[in-house]
């Protein structure tokens, strides 16, 4: 049996803490489609942990090619 120790979906404030940015900056990233979010109910959005990793990796690629 596999036990998941970390949440697969993160709250906006958790993503903000991980990236060291504000909550409003996370919402701007979502609004500009740089960070994909999922709507879990009419008031809540979550971001997959893998999506945060993908976003960070996309930043590295841009820096390496500049």
Rosetta constraint file for C-alpha pairs under 8 A:
AtomPair CA 7 CA 49 HARMONIC 7.70 0.50
AtomPair CA 8 CA 48 HARMONIC 5.67 0.50
AtomPair CA 8 CA 49 HARMONIC 5.56 0.50
AtomPair CA 8 CA 50 HARMONIC 7.84 0.50
AtomPair CA 9 CA 46 HARMONIC 5.57 0.50
AtomPair CA 9 CA 47 HARMONIC 5.35 0.50
AtomPair CA 9 CA 48 HARMONIC 4.41 0.50
AtomPair CA 9 CA 49 HARMONIC 5.90 0.50
AtomPair CA 10 CA 14 HARMONIC 5.96 0.50
AtomPair CA 10 CA 15 HARMONIC 6.39 0.50
AtomPair CA 10 CA 46 HARMONIC 5.30 0.50
AtomPair CA 10 CA 47 HARMONIC 5.14 0.50
AtomPair CA 10 CA 48 HARMONIC 6.06 0.50
AtomPair CA 10 CA 49 HARMONIC 6.39 0.50
AtomPair CA 11 CA 15 HARMONIC 6.40 0.50
AtomPair CA 11 CA 45 HARMONIC 6.97 0.50
AtomPair CA 11 CA 46 HARMONIC 5.04 0.50
AtomPair CA 11 CA 47 HARMONIC 6.55 0.50
AtomPair CA 12 CA 16 HARMONIC 6.14 0.50
AtomPair CA 12 CA 23 HARMONIC 6.24 0.50
AtomPair CA 12 CA 26 HARMONIC 6.69 0.50
AtomPair CA 12 CA 27 HARMONIC 7.74 0.50
AtomPair CA 12 CA 45 HARMONIC 7.36 0.50
AtomPair CA 12 CA 46 HARMONIC 6.51 0.50
AtomPair CA 12 CA 47 HARMONIC 7.15 0.50
AtomPair CA 13 CA 17 HARMONIC 6.18 0.50
AtomPair CA 13 CA 22 HARMONIC 7.89 0.50
AtomPair CA 13 CA 23 HARMONIC 5.74 0.50
AtomPair CA 14 CA 18 HARMONIC 6.20 0.50
AtomPair CA 15 CA 19 HARMONIC 6.11 0.50
AtomPair CA 15 CA 26 HARMONIC 7.30 0.50
AtomPair CA 15 CA 47 HARMONIC 7.56 0.50
AtomPair CA 15 CA 52 HARMONIC 7.39 0.50
AtomPair CA 16 CA 20 HARMONIC 5.72 0.50
AtomPair CA 16 CA 21 HARMONIC 4.97 0.50
AtomPair CA 16 CA 22 HARMONIC 5.46 0.50
AtomPair CA 16 CA 23 HARMONIC 5.46 0.50
AtomPair CA 16 CA 25 HARMONIC 7.76 0.50
AtomPair CA 16 CA 26 HARMONIC 6.20 0.50
AtomPair CA 17 CA 21 HARMONIC 6.56 0.50
AtomPair CA 17 CA 22 HARMONIC 7.73 0.50
AtomPair CA 21 CA 25 HARMONIC 6.28 0.50
AtomPair CA 21 CA 26 HARMONIC 7.25 0.50
AtomPair CA 22 CA 26 HARMONIC 6.56 0.50
AtomPair CA 23 CA 27 HARMONIC 6.41 0.50
AtomPair CA 24 CA 28 HARMONIC 6.21 0.50
AtomPair CA 25 CA 29 HARMONIC 6.27 0.50
AtomPair CA 26 CA 30 HARMONIC 6.28 0.50
AtomPair CA 26 CA 35 HARMONIC 7.89 0.50
AtomPair CA 27 CA 31 HARMONIC 6.04 0.50
AtomPair CA 28 CA 32 HARMONIC 6.11 0.50
AtomPair CA 29 CA 33 HARMONIC 6.18 0.50
AtomPair CA 29 CA 34 HARMONIC 5.10 0.50
AtomPair CA 29 CA 35 HARMONIC 5.34 0.50
AtomPair CA 30 CA 34 HARMONIC 6.00 0.50
AtomPair CA 30 CA 35 HARMONIC 4.77 0.50
AtomPair CA 30 CA 36 HARMONIC 5.86 0.50
AtomPair CA 30 CA 37 HARMONIC 6.54 0.50
AtomPair CA 34 CA 55 HARMONIC 7.02 0.50
AtomPair CA 35 CA 47 HARMONIC 7.86 0.50
AtomPair CA 35 CA 51 HARMONIC 6.84 0.50
AtomPair CA 35 CA 52 HARMONIC 7.23 0.50
AtomPair CA 35 CA 55 HARMONIC 6.42 0.50
AtomPair CA 36 CA 47 HARMONIC 6.64 0.50
AtomPair CA 36 CA 51 HARMONIC 6.70 0.50
AtomPair CA 37 CA 45 HARMONIC 6.27 0.50
AtomPair CA 37 CA 46 HARMONIC 5.58 0.50
AtomPair CA 37 CA 47 HARMONIC 4.64 0.50
AtomPair CA 37 CA 48 HARMONIC 7.16 0.50
AtomPair CA 38 CA 45 HARMONIC 5.48 0.50
AtomPair CA 38 CA 46 HARMONIC 5.36 0.50
AtomPair CA 38 CA 47 HARMONIC 6.26 0.50
AtomPair CA 38 CA 48 HARMONIC 7.97 0.50
AtomPair CA 39 CA 43 HARMONIC 7.91 0.50
AtomPair CA 39 CA 44 HARMONIC 6.03 0.50
AtomPair CA 39 CA 45 HARMONIC 4.45 0.50
AtomPair CA 39 CA 46 HARMONIC 6.50 0.50
AtomPair CA 40 CA 44 HARMONIC 5.69 0.50
AtomPair CA 40 CA 45 HARMONIC 5.68 0.50
AtomPair CA 40 CA 46 HARMONIC 6.84 0.50
AtomPair CA 41 CA 45 HARMONIC 7.30 0.50
AtomPair CA 47 CA 51 HARMONIC 6.61 0.50
AtomPair CA 47 CA 52 HARMONIC 7.23 0.50
AtomPair CA 48 CA 52 HARMONIC 6.68 0.50
AtomPair CA 49 CA 53 HARMONIC 6.56 0.50
AtomPair CA 50 CA 54 HARMONIC 6.16 0.50
AtomPair CA 51 CA 55 HARMONIC 6.13 0.50
AtomPair CA 52 CA 56 HARMONIC 6.29 0.50
AtomPair CA 53 CA 57 HARMONIC 6.13 0.50
AtomPair CA 54 CA 58 HARMONIC 6.16 0.50
AtomPair CA 55 CA 59 HARMONIC 6.54 0.50
AtomPair CA 56 CA 60 HARMONIC 6.62 0.50
AtomPair CA 57 CA 61 HARMONIC 6.40 0.50
AtomPair CA 58 CA 62 HARMONIC 6.41 0.50
AtomPair CA 59 CA 63 HARMONIC 6.32 0.50
AtomPair CA 60 CA 64 HARMONIC 6.12 0.50
AtomPair CA 61 CA 65 HARMONIC 6.28 0.50
AtomPair CA 62 CA 66 HARMONIC 6.26 0.50
